[in-house]
Amino acid sequence: MFMTTSTTLALAVTLFGSSSIAAATYKQISDYKYPSFFDGFDYFNGDDPTEGFIFYQDRVAAKEQALTGWVYYEGSKDNNAWIGVDSKGDASSGRNSIRLISKEKYQVGTLTVIDVRHIPTGPALWPAVWYLAPPEDAEWPYGGEMDIMEWVNNNTENHMTLHTGPGCAVDQTPAEYAGELLDEDCSYGENGILGSNGCSIPAPEKYAPNGRKLATAGPEFNKQGGGIYVHEWTSDSISVWLFPHDAIPADLRNGNPNPSSWKQKPLARFSGAGCDFATAFKPQQLIINIDVCGTWAGNAYPGGVEACNAFAAENSEAFEDAFFEFASIKMYSSNSGADPRPSKREAHDDEHSGDAATATYTVERTSTTTLTTTRTMTLAPEAYSVQVAYDNARHSYPTGMVGAMNGTARSSGTANSTGFGAQYNRHVGGKHPLRPSATPSVPNSSASRLTEVSGWLSGAAVLVAIAALLTLHVRISQQMFVRGRNVYAVEKRMKIYV
């Protein structure tokens, strides 16, 4: 969830090749994760500043169009934040997408830990996770911009970039980072646009820290299960690391990040006496967005912006993989961290977090097992059917709990039943018939014998039916349709939109 904590984490901050950095004390100040990841952000829905073929949606519209929500994994019980681009609607004049802006502002001395499981990939895309000074505090690029994750079209390397006003230049120090610095002047621009190029360090095409190949963007990044991006902003430098999920430094995994102890070289490090990173960058807001075409992706697309826009308008299926999936984003700070002043960026009047519906649960149970034939979840005003599976050989449902909507926690579930989040109704119809406890005897009298034979035949029919069921793995399923989007089995993952 998004929260503030007073837990203090001791961290001696030193940089590779530098012994002059004073020791610092970090504390965790924010944690964006389930169930209130989205509550920490405002949904921007103004004109795209980078002229993309896009319409950013507010929170209400995002819910209606299924553009933000949760992905729930039954095996790990994880709920990850899902942020996507419309891949079904009419895009003749532009695609609908999301741009989230953190309500908190962060200062120099912030360490950002991004657990990302999936990134948008494909042509015409321009996704990014980045920091920006609010325009009401400083006109771009004078307030500074720090790009942590950014790429366009089919690029497979992440680009880490700084944009500033005049007076910020960094050193070429290739021994300190894995990438290659393209420009030393972070205020560098073309066509009279100050800061448009900035100073950028693309990740190496063949990145293999500790002898292990690691993708930094593109489809291979998703195949490897994503990774942990870490961004550190001090008064002396700005650095970015990437770790695979199965090779996270112990201190980072345990919530006590200590970059000075990390053996892995960062992907990027911007440093040098030519820039004061405490003054070149004003308090920043974290931004997550997925742009389409625009000034970078559009100009880099074969044929230019016009060809990019035409592709985006005519190829909805190309955007089915255009989504972010985050397990969490954690902030640590060596000072107050979050700017005590509230953000001046107001949410739109029609934005709200919504109210979760009241859940009712009905389970029909026998001494043998439980069989549920119908499950319906109601998320007013939409109704969804949930795909479930039953295996008679196991005599139980796999426990399947769906991520809650609008901050409502999921239910814990019980044995021989499937528990779902407390935001919709579940009803059960039908049950497994009872197995007869013993072989019926034949009565003596004719009348009673007829009655007993009738009962015996009825019991035998039940036995035969049960035997037939037990010899087969009967799967009773209903497809899950969420406004025509992807279908997932409860056993794997499913989406609930907010």
C-alpha positions in Angstrom: 0.0 0.0 0.0 1.0 3.6 0.0 2.1 4.5 3.5 4.5 6.4 5.7 6.6 4.7 8.3 9.0 5.9 11.0 11.2 2.9 10.7 14.8 4.0 10.5 17.2 2.1 8.4 20.9 2.7 8.9 22.7 3.1 5.7 26.3 4.3 5.1 26.1 5.9 1.6 29.3 5.8 -0.4 29.9 5.8 -4.1 32.2 3.8 -6.3 35.4 5.7 -6.7 34.4 8.3 -4.1 35.3 8.4 -0.4 34.1 11.9 0.3 30.4 11.1 0.7 29.3 11.5 4.3 27.5 8.7 6.0 23.7 8.9 5.8 20.7 7.4 7.6 17.9 6.1 5.5 14.3 5.5 6.5 11.5 4.1 4.5 8.9 6.8 3.8 6.5 5.4 1.2 5.4 2.1 -0.1 3.1 1.9 -3.1 1.5 -1.5 -3.3 -1.7 -3.5 -2.9 -4.4 -2.5 -1.9 -3.9 1.2 -2.2 -1.2 1.6 -4.9 -3.4 3.8 -7.0 -4.5 6.0 -4.0 -0.9 7.4 -3.9 -1.3 8.9 -7.4 -3.4 11.5 -9.3 -4.7 10.5 -12.7 -3.5 13.1 -15.2 -5.9 13.7 -18.1 -4.8 16.9 -19.7 -3.1 17.3 -23.2 0.0 15.2 -23.6 3.0 17.5 -23.2 5.0 15.3 -25.6 2.4 15.4 -28.4 1.6 11.7 -28.4 -1.2 10.0 -30.2 -2.9 9.5 -26.9 -5.7 10.6 -24.6 -4.9 10.2 -20.9 -7.9 9.1 -18.8 -9.0 10.1 -15.3 -9.6 7.5 -12.6 -13.3 7.0 -13.4 -12.7 6.6 -17.1 -9.7 4.3 -16.4 -12.0 2.0 -14.4 -14.8 2.0 -17.0 -12.3 1.2 -19.8 -10.3 -1.4 -17.7 -7.0 0.5 -18.0 -5.9 0.2 -14.4 -6.4 -2.5 -11.8 -4.9 -5.6 -10.1 -3.5 -8.8 -11.3 -4.0 -11.6 -8.7 -1.8 -14.7 -8.6 -3.3 -17.7 -6.8 0.0 -19.5 -6.2 1.9 -16.7 -4.5 -1.3 -14.8 -3.3 0.3 -11.7 -4.9 -1.7 -8.7 -6.1 0.2 -6.5 -8.6 -0.8 -3.1 -9.9 -1.7 -3.2 -13.6 -1.5 -0.1 -15.9 -2.3 -0.5 -19.6 -3.3 1.1 -23.0 -6.6 0.6 -24.7 -6.3 -2.3 -27.2 -9.9 -2.7 -28.2 -11.6 0.7 -28.7 -11.7 3.1 -31.6 -8.3 4.7 -31.9 -8.8 6.7 -35.1 -7.9 9.9 -33.4 -5.7 8.5 -30.6 -5.4 5.7 -28.0 -6.6 6.0 -24.5 -3.9 5.5 -21.9 -2.7 6.3 -18.3 -0.4 8.9 -16.8 -0.1 8.6 -13.0 1.5 11.4 -10.9 2.5 10.8 -7.3 0.7 13.0 -4.7 3.9 13.1 -2.7 7.0 15.1 -3.8 10.4 13.7 -3.1 13.7 15.5 -2.4 17.4 14.8 -2.8 18.4 11.9 -0.6 15.7 9.5 -1.9 16.3 5.9 -2.8 13.5 4.4 -5.0 13.0 0.6 -5.3 10.8 -0.5 -8.2 9.7 -4.1 -8.3 8.4 -4.3 -11.9 7.1 -7.7 -13.2 6.1 -6.6 -16.8 6.7 -3.7 -19.0 4.9 -2.4 -22.2 6.6 -3.7 -25.4 5.9 -3.2 -29.1 6.0 -0.6 -31.9 4.8 2.9 -31.4 5.1 2.8 -27.6 6.9 5.2 -25.4 6.6 4.0 -21.8 8.4 5.6 -18.8 8.9 5.6 -15.1 10.4 9.0 -14.1 10.7 11.9 -11.8 9.7 15.5 -12.7 9.4 18.7 -10.7 5.8 19.9 -10.8 5.3 22.7 -13.5 3.8 25.0 -10.8 7.1 24.8 -8.9 9.5 25.1 -11.8 9.2 25.4 -15.6 10.7 22.4 -17.5 13.6 21.7 -17.6 14.7 24.2 -14.9 13.2 22.0 -12.1 15.0 18.9 -13.5 13.8 15.5 -14.7 15.2 12.1 -13.9 14.2 9.2 -16.2 14.6 5.8 -14.5 12.9 3.5 -17.1 12.3 4.7 -20.7 12.5 3.3 -24.2 10.6 3.5 -27.5 9.2 1.2 -30.2 11.0 -2.1 -30.3 14.1 -1.0 -28.3 15.5 -3.6 -26.0 17.7 -1.4 -23.9 16.6 0.9 -21.1 17.6 4.6 -21.4 18.4 6.5 -18.2 18.5 10.3 -18.7 18.7 13.6 -16.9 17.2 16.8 -18.2 18.1 20.1 -16.5 18.5 23.8 -17.0 22.0 25.2 -17.7 24.8 24.5 -15.3 24.6 20.7 -14.9 27.3 18.7 -16.6 28.5 15.2 -15.7 31.8 13.3 -16.1 32.6 10.5 -18.4 33.5 7.8 -15.8 32.8 4.5 -17.6 34.5 2.5 -14.9 31.7 3.4 -12.5 28.7 2.2 -14.6 27.8 -0.4 -17.2 26.3 1.8 -19.8 27.8 4.5 -22.0 27.3 8.2 -21.5 26.0 9.9 -24.7 26.1 13.6 -23.7 27.9 15.3 -20.8 25.7 18.5 -20.7 22.4 17.6 -19.1 20.8 20.9 -20.5 21.8 20.0 -24.1 19.0 20.5 -26.6 18.3 20.6 -30.3 16.1 22.9 -32.4 16.2 25.6 -29.7 14.5 23.3 -27.1 16.6 23.5 -23.9 17.1 20.2 -22.3 15.5 18.1 -25.0 18.5 15.7 -25.3 19.8 15.9 -21.8 22.5 13.6 -20.7 21.7 10.0 -21.3 23.2 6.5 -20.5 21.6 3.7 -22.5 22.0 0.3 -21.0 24.5 -1.9 -22.8 23.0 -4.2 -25.5 24.6 -7.2 -23.9 24.3 -6.7 -20.2 25.7 -9.6 -18.1 26.4 -8.6 -14.5 28.2 -11.3 -12.6 28.4 -13.3 -15.8 24.6 -13.6 -16.2 22.7 -12.2 -19.1 20.1 -9.7 -18.0 17.6 -7.9 -20.2 16.9 -4.2 -19.2 13.8 -3.7 -21.5 11.9 -5.4 -24.4 10.1 -8.8 -24.5 13.1 -10.6 -22.9 12.7 -8.4 -19.8 9.2 -9.8 -19.4 10.3 -13.4 -20.1 12.8 -13.2 -17.2 10.0 -12.1 -14.9 11.0 -8.4 -14.8 13.4 -7.1 -12.2 14.1 -4.7 -9.4 15.1 -1.2 -10.6 16.8 1.0 -7.9 17.3 4.7 -8.3 19.4 6.7 -5.9 19.5 10.5 -5.8 22.1 12.1 -3.7 23.7 15.6 -3.7 26.7 14.1 -5.5 25.3 11.7 -8.0 22.2 9.9 -9.5 22.5 6.1 -10.0 20.4 3.3 -11.4 20.7 -0.4 -10.7 18.8 -3.4 -12.0 18.7 -6.8 -10.2 16.9 -10.0 -11.2 14.4 -11.2 -8.6 16.5 -14.2 -7.7 19.7 -12.3 -7.1 18.6 -9.3 -5.0 21.2 -8.1 -2.5 20.3 -9.4 1.0 20.1 -5.9 2.5 17.7 -4.8 -0.2 15.6 -7.9 0.1 15.3 -7.5 3.8 14.3 -3.8 3.6 17.7 -2.4 4.7 19.1 -1.1 1.4 22.8 -0.4 1.5 24.1 0.5 -2.0 27.7 0.9 -0.7 27.7 -2.9 -0.1 26.5 -3.9 -3.6 29.1 -5.6 -5.7 27.1 -5.2 -8.9 28.0 -2.1 -11.0 25.1 0.2 -11.6 23.6 0.5 -15.1 24.1 4.3 -14.9 25.8 6.8 -12.6 25.7 10.6 -13.3 28.3 12.3 -11.2 31.0 15.0 -11.3 31.8 18.4 -10.0 30.0 20.1 -12.9 26.5 19.5 -11.4 25.0 20.1 -8.0 22.3 17.4 -7.9 20.7 19.0 -4.9 19.9 22.3 -6.6 19.6 21.2 -10.3 16.6 19.1 -9.3 13.8 20.5 -7.3 11.4 18.3 -5.3 10.1 15.7 -7.7 6.9 13.7 -8.3 7.1 10.2 -9.5 5.3 9.6 -12.9 4.3 6.4 -14.6 2.9 6.7 -18.1 2.5 4.9 -21.4 2.7 7.2 -24.4 2.1 6.3 -28.0 4.2 7.9 -30.8 4.9 11.5 -29.9 8.1 13.5 -30.1 10.4 10.6 -29.5 8.7 7.3 -30.4 6.9 9.0 -33.4 10.1 10.5 -34.8 12.0 7.3 -34.3 9.3 5.2 -36.0 10.0 4.2 -39.6 8.3 6.8 -41.7 8.0 9.3 -38.8 5.1 10.5 -36.7 2.4 10.2 -39.4 3.3 6.6 -40.1 3.4 5.9 -36.3 0.0 7.4 -35.7 -1.5 5.4 -38.6 -0.1 2.2 -37.2 -1.4 2.9 -33.7 -4.9 3.8 -35.1 -5.2 0.6 -37.2 -3.5 -2.1 -35.1 -5.3 -2.5 -31.8 -3.9 -6.0 -31.3 -0.4 -4.6 -31.3 -1.2 -3.0 -27.9 -2.4 -6.1 -26.0 1.1 -6.4 -24.4 1.3 -2.7 -23.7 1.0 -2.7 -19.9 3.0 -2.2 -16.7 2.7 -4.6 -13.8 4.2 -3.5 -10.5 4.5 -5.5 -7.3 5.5 -2.4 -5.3 7.4 0.8 -5.4 9.2 1.7 -2.2 10.9 5.0 -1.2 13.7 5.4 1.3 15.2 8.7 2.3 18.3 10.1 4.1 16.4 13.2 5.2 12.7 14.1 5.4 12.3 12.4 2.0 8.8 13.4 1.0 8.3 17.1 0.7 6.1 18.1 3.7 4.1 20.4 1.5 1.1 18.7 -0.2 1.2 18.5 -4.0 -0.5 21.5 -5.6 -1.7 19.2 -8.4 -5.4 18.6 -7.7 -7.4 15.5 -8.7 -10.1 16.1 -11.2 -13.6 16.7 -9.7 -14.9 13.5 -11.2 -12.1 11.3 -9.9 -12.8 9.1 -6.8 -11.5 5.9 -5.4 -15.0 4.3 -5.4 -16.8 2.2 -2.8 -16.5 -1.6 -2.7 -19.8 -3.5 -2.8 -20.9 -5.6 0.2 -20.2 -9.3 -0.3 -22.5 -12.2 0.6 -21.3 -15.7 0.8 -23.4 -18.9 0.5 -21.8 -22.3 0.5 -23.7 -25.5 0.2 -21.8 -28.3 1.8 -22.1 -32.1 2.3 -20.1 -34.5 4.4 -18.3 -35.6 1.2 -17.3 -32.4 -0.6 -18.4 -29.0 -1.9 -19.4 -28.4 -5.4 -20.0 -24.8 -6.6 -21.6 -24.5 -10.0 -22.1 -20.7 -10.3 -20.0 -17.8 -9.2 -20.8 -14.2 -10.1 -19.0 -11.1 -8.9 -20.9 -7.8 -9.1 -18.8 -4.7 -9.4 -21.4 -2.1 -9.9 -22.2 -1.3 -12.6 -20.4 -4.1 -14.3 -20.9 -7.9 -13.7 -18.2 -10.4 -14.3 -18.1 -14.1 -14.6 -15.2 -15.9 -13.0 -13.5 -19.0 -14.4 -13.3 -21.7 -11.8 -12.2 -25.4 -11.9 -13.3 -28.4 -9.9 -11.5 -31.7 -9.7 -13.7 -34.5 -8.3 -10.6 -36.7 -7.7 -9.4 -34.1 -5.2 -12.8 -33.4 -3.7 -12.0 -29.8 -3.3 -11.7 -26.5 -5.1 -8.3 -24.9 -5.3 -8.5 -21.8 -3.0 -8.8 -18.8 -5.3 -8.9 -15.3 -4.0 -9.4 -12.4 -6.3 -7.6 -9.1 -5.7 -9.9 -6.5 -4.2 -11.2 -3.4 -5.9 -10.8 0.1 -4.6 -8.7 -1.0 -1.6 -10.9 -3.8 -0.2 -8.9 -6.7 1.1 -9.6 -10.1 -0.4 -11.1 -12.9 1.7 -8.8 -15.6 3.1 -10.8 -18.6 1.7 -11.5 -21.9 3.4 -10.8 -25.5 2.7 -13.1 -27.1 0.1 -14.3 -23.8 -1.0 -13.1 -20.9 -3.2 -12.9 -17.5 -1.4 -13.1 -14.3 -3.4 -12.5 -10.7 -2.5 -15.1 -8.9 -0.5 -16.4 -6.7 -3.3 -18.9 -8.8 -5.1 -21.5 -11.5 -4.5 -20.9 -15.2 -4.6 -23.7 -17.7 -4.7 -23.7 -21.5 -5.0 -26.2 -23.7 -6.7 -26.2 -27.4 -6.5 -24.1 -29.8 -4.4 -22.5 -33.2 -4.6 -25.0 -35.9 -3.6 -24.4 -37.9 -0.4 -22.8 -41.3 -0.8 -25.0 -44.0 0.9 -23.5 -45.1 4.1 -24.3 -48.8 3.7 -25.7 -51.4 1.2 -29.5 -51.5 1.6 -31.2 -54.7 2.9 -34.2 -56.4 1.2 -37.4 -56.1 3.4 -39.6 -59.1 4.1 -43.0 -57.7 3.2 -44.0 -57.2 -0.4 -45.1 -53.6 0.1 -42.1 -52.7 2.1 -40.0 -54.6 -0.3 -41.2 -52.5 -3.2 -40.4 -49.4 -1.2 -37.0 -50.7 -0.3 -36.2 -51.8 -3.8 -37.2 -48.4 -5.1 -35.0 -46.7 -2.5 -32.2 -49.2 -3.3 -32.4 -48.4 -7.0 -32.3 -44.7 -6.2 -29.3 -45.2 -4.0 -27.6 -47.4 -6.6 -28.2 -44.7 -9.3 -26.5 -42.2 -7.0 -23.6 -44.6 -6.5 -23.2 -45.1 -10.2 -23.3 -41.4 -10.8 -20.7 -40.8 -8.2 -18.5 -43.5 -9.6 -18.7 -42.1 -13.0 -17.8 -38.7 -11.7 -14.9 -40.0 -9.8 -13.4 -41.8 -12.8 -13.3 -38.5 -14.7 -11.7 -35.2 -13.8 -14.7 -33.1 -14.3 -14.0 -29.5 -14.9 -16.9 -27.0 -14.6 -15.8 -23.8 -16.0 -17.2 -20.4 -16.9 -15.1 -17.9 -19.0 -14.2 -14.6 -17.4 -15.0 -11.7 -19.6 -13.9 -8.2 -18.5 -15.1 -5.9 -21.2 -13.7 -8.2 -23.9 -10.2 -8.2 -22.4 -7.8 -11.1 -21.7 -9.1 -14.2 -20.1 -7.3 -15.8 -17.2 -7.9 -18.9 -15.1 -8.3 -18.4 -11.3 -5.5 -20.9 -10.8 -3.1 -18.5 -12.7 -4.1 -14.9 -12.5 -7.0 -12.6 -13.1 -7.6 -8.9 -13.3 -9.9 -6.6 -11.3 -10.0 -3.0 -12.5 -10.0 0.1 -10.4 
